[in-house]
Amino acid sequence: MEVFPDEAGAKARMDFIQSVAKNLPAVGEYVYLKGPVLVRVSRFLTPNQAKEYEAALNG
């Protein structure tokens, strides 16, 4: 989990992470954003397991 002063900072970080993952799929992960909070979850989880983190973030 990463927390930024504002949503724009969190979104910029998410965009950076996703651009790196696009070029290096081995480092990919699930990434969820809500306001200034960015949650990064291991790619080794199943999609259903990762969705639990997303639900917790949005809950």
Backbone as a printed PyTorch tensor [residue, N CA C, xyz], in Angstrom:
tensor([[[  0.8430,  -1.1650,   0.0000],
         [  0.0000,   0.0000,   0.0000],
         [  0.8920,   1.2320,   0.0000]],

        [[  0.5230,   2.1990,  -0.8180],
         [  1.2230,   3.4720,  -0.8770],
         [  0.1800,   4.5770,  -0.7290]],

        [[  0.4970,   5.5770,   0.0730],
         [ -0.4180,   6.6950,   0.2910],
         [  0.2840,   7.9840,  -0.1290]],

        [[ -0.4140,   8.7780,  -0.9290],
         [  0.1310,  10.0100,  -1.4760],
         [ -0.6380,  11.2080,  -0.9380]],

        [[ -0.0690,  12.4000,  -1.0510],
         [ -0.7720,  13.5900,  -0.5710],
         [ -2.0940,  13.8460,  -1.3040]],

        [[ -2.1740,  13.3850,  -2.5630],
         [ -3.4040,  13.5950,  -3.3270],
         [ -3.5760,  12.4870,  -4.3670]],

        [[ -4.7590,  12.4590,  -4.9590],
         [ -5.0680,  11.4300,  -5.9530],
         [ -4.1780,  11.5300,  -7.1810]],

        [[ -3.8060,  12.7350,  -7.5700],
         [ -2.9600,  12.9160,  -8.7570],
         [ -1.6150,  12.2220,  -8.5760]],

        [[ -1.0410,  12.3070,  -7.3920],
         [  0.2290,  11.6350,  -7.1210],
         [  0.0990,  10.1290,  -7.1900]],

        [[ -0.9890,   9.6180,  -6.6300],
         [ -1.2330,   8.1780,  -6.6550],
         [ -1.4600,   7.6980,  -8.0870]],

        [[ -2.1910,   8.4710,  -8.8640],
         [ -2.4640,   8.0960, -10.2600],
         [ -1.1810,   8.1090, -11.0790]],

        [[ -0.3130,   9.0930, -10.8490],
         [  0.9570,   9.1500, -11.5760],
         [  1.8020,   7.9280, -11.2580]],

        [[  1.8230,   7.5230,  -9.9960],
         [  2.5840,   6.3330,  -9.5910],
         [  1.9960,   5.0830, -10.2400]],

        [[  0.6610,   4.9750, -10.2560],
         [  0.0040,   3.8280, -10.8720],
         [  0.3450,   3.7580, -12.3600]],

        [[  0.2940,   4.8960, -13.0370],
         [  0.6130,   4.9320, -14.4690],
         [  2.0500,   4.4830, -14.7070]],

        [[  2.9670,   4.9230, -13.8520],
         [  4.3650,   4.5180, -13.9820],
         [  4.5120,   3.0070, -13.8000]],

        [[  3.8990,   2.4700, -12.7620],
         [  3.9780,   1.0330, -12.4840],
         [  3.4280,   0.2330, -13.6680]],

        [[  2.3090,   0.6690, -14.1980],
         [  1.7050,  -0.0500, -15.3160],
         [  2.5540,   0.0530, -16.5820]],

        [[  3.2380,   1.1680, -16.7830],
         [  4.0990,   1.2870, -17.9680],
         [  5.3120,   0.3700, -17.8500]],

        [[  5.8570,   0.2320, -16.6600],
         [  6.9790,  -0.6860, -16.4430],
         [  6.5110,  -2.1230, -16.6540]],

        [[  5.3570,  -2.4570, -16.0980],
         [  4.8310,  -3.8240, -16.2150],
         [  4.5390,  -4.1990, -17.6650]],

        [[  4.1670,  -3.2190, -18.4600],
         [  3.8770,  -3.4920, -19.8730],
         [  5.1300,  -3.9990, -20.5900]],

        [[  6.2800,  -3.4560, -20.2110],
         [  7.5420,  -3.8500, -20.8340],
         [  8.2150,  -5.0350, -20.1470]],

        [[  7.8420,  -5.3000, -18.9080],
         [  8.4230,  -6.4020, -18.1290],
         [  7.2980,  -7.1940, -17.4580]],

        [[  6.6080,  -8.0380, -18.1960],
         [  5.4710,  -8.7570, -17.6380],
         [  5.7890,  -9.5600, -16.3740]],

        [[  7.0240,  -9.9540, -16.1960],
         [  7.3960, -10.7440, -15.0260],
         [  7.2730,  -9.9520, -13.7290]],

        [[  7.2460,  -8.6370, -13.8140],
         [  7.1150,  -7.8270, -12.6060],
         [  5.7020,  -7.2790, -12.4420]],

        [[  4.7890,  -7.7210, -13.2670],
         [  3.4110,  -7.2540, -13.2030],
         [  2.7450,  -7.5930, -11.8820]],

        [[  1.7350,  -6.8340, -11.5590],
         [  0.9890,  -7.0530, -10.3220],
         [ -0.3920,  -6.4350, -10.4880]],

        [[ -1.2720,  -6.7380,  -9.5630],
         [ -2.5780,  -6.0980,  -9.5350],
         [ -2.3920,  -4.7390,  -8.8630]],

        [[ -3.0040,  -3.7130,  -9.4330],
         [ -2.8670,  -2.3630,  -8.8730],
         [ -4.2650,  -1.7490,  -8.7650]],

        [[ -4.5910,  -1.2660,  -7.5640],
         [ -5.8970,  -0.6540,  -7.3220],
         [ -5.7060,   0.7390,  -6.7530]],

        [[ -6.5350,   1.6580,  -7.1980],
         [ -6.4300,   3.0590,  -6.8030],
         [ -7.7550,   3.5350,  -6.2270]],

        [[ -7.6760,   4.2230,  -5.1070],
         [ -8.8520,   4.8980,  -4.5510],
         [ -8.3590,   6.1760,  -3.8900]],

        [[ -8.7010,   7.2970,  -4.5070],
         [ -8.2360,   8.5780,  -3.9810],
         [ -6.7150,   8.5880,  -3.9480]],

        [[ -6.1310,   8.9700,  -2.8030],
         [ -4.6770,   9.0360,  -2.7050],
         [ -4.0150,   7.7100,  -2.3240]],

        [[ -4.8110,   6.6290,  -2.2850],
         [ -4.3010,   5.3250,  -1.8440],
         [ -4.1270,   4.3980,  -3.0440]],

        [[ -2.9400,   3.8270,  -3.1320],
         [ -2.6070,   2.8770,  -4.1880],
         [ -2.2570,   1.5510,  -3.5230]],

        [[ -2.9570,   0.4880,  -3.9070],
         [ -2.6940,  -0.8350,  -3.3580],
         [ -2.1230,  -1.6990,  -4.4660]],

        [[ -0.9820,  -2.2960,  -4.1780],
         [ -0.3000,  -3.1750,  -5.1350],
         [ -0.3260,  -4.5820,  -4.5540]],

        [[ -0.8120,  -5.5380,  -5.3580],
         [ -0.9870,  -6.9080,  -4.8970],
         [ -0.2110,  -7.8530,  -5.8150]],

        [[  0.4280,  -8.8240,  -5.2330],
         [  1.2490,  -9.7790,  -5.9670],
         [  0.5000, -10.4360,  -7.1190]],

        [[  1.1900, -10.5930,  -8.2270],
         [  0.6180, -11.2780,  -9.3920],
         [  0.4560, -12.7700,  -9.1520]],

        [[  1.0140, -13.2680,  -8.0680],
         [  0.9140, -14.6910,  -7.7700],
         [ -0.4100, -15.0650,  -7.1110]],

        [[ -1.2060, -14.0690,  -6.7450],
         [ -2.5400, -14.3540,  -6.2320],
         [ -3.4610, -14.6640,  -7.4020]],

        [[ -4.5100, -15.3870,  -7.1340],
         [ -5.5140, -15.6210,  -8.1810],
         [ -6.3050, -14.3290,  -8.3770]],

        [[ -6.9750, -14.1900,  -9.5090],
         [ -7.8080, -12.9920,  -9.7040],
         [ -8.8440, -12.8190,  -8.5910]],

        [[ -9.4300, -13.9080,  -8.1300],
         [-10.4190, -13.8040,  -7.0440],
         [ -9.7780, -13.3220,  -5.7510]],

        [[ -8.5930, -13.7910,  -5.4450],
         [ -7.9000, -13.3360,  -4.2430],
         [ -7.5760, -11.8510,  -4.3530]],

        [[ -7.1070, -11.4290,  -5.5090],
         [ -6.7700, -10.0240,  -5.7130],
         [ -8.0100,  -9.1450,  -5.6000]],

        [[ -9.1450,  -9.6380,  -6.0920],
         [-10.3860,  -8.8600,  -6.0100],
         [-10.8000,  -8.6140,  -4.5640]],

        [[-10.4100,  -9.4830,  -3.6500],
         [-10.7070,  -9.2690,  -2.2270],
         [ -9.9950,  -8.0190,  -1.7230]],

        [[ -8.7890,  -7.7730,  -2.2020],
         [ -8.0760,  -6.5470,  -1.8170],
         [ -8.7750,  -5.3250,  -2.4060]],

        [[ -9.2280,  -5.4490,  -3.6340],
         [ -9.9360,  -4.3490,  -4.2740],
         [-11.2300,  -4.0490,  -3.5080]],

        [[-11.9430,  -5.0970,  -3.1340],
         [-13.1930,  -4.9100,  -2.3830],
         [-12.9230,  -4.2540,  -1.0250]],

        [[-11.8490,  -4.6570,  -0.3570],
         [-11.5040,  -4.0550,   0.9260],
         [-11.1700,  -2.5810,   0.7590]],

        [[-10.4560,  -2.2400,  -0.2970],
         [-10.0980,  -0.8530,  -0.5560],
         [-11.3530,  -0.0080,  -0.7960]],

        [[-12.2850,  -0.5640,  -1.5170],
         [-13.4960,   0.1720,  -1.8690],
         [-14.6100,   0.0570,  -0.8360]],

        [[-14.3890,  -0.7820,   0.1800],
         [-15.4310,  -1.0370,   1.1930],
         [-15.5180,  -0.0650,   2.2430]]])
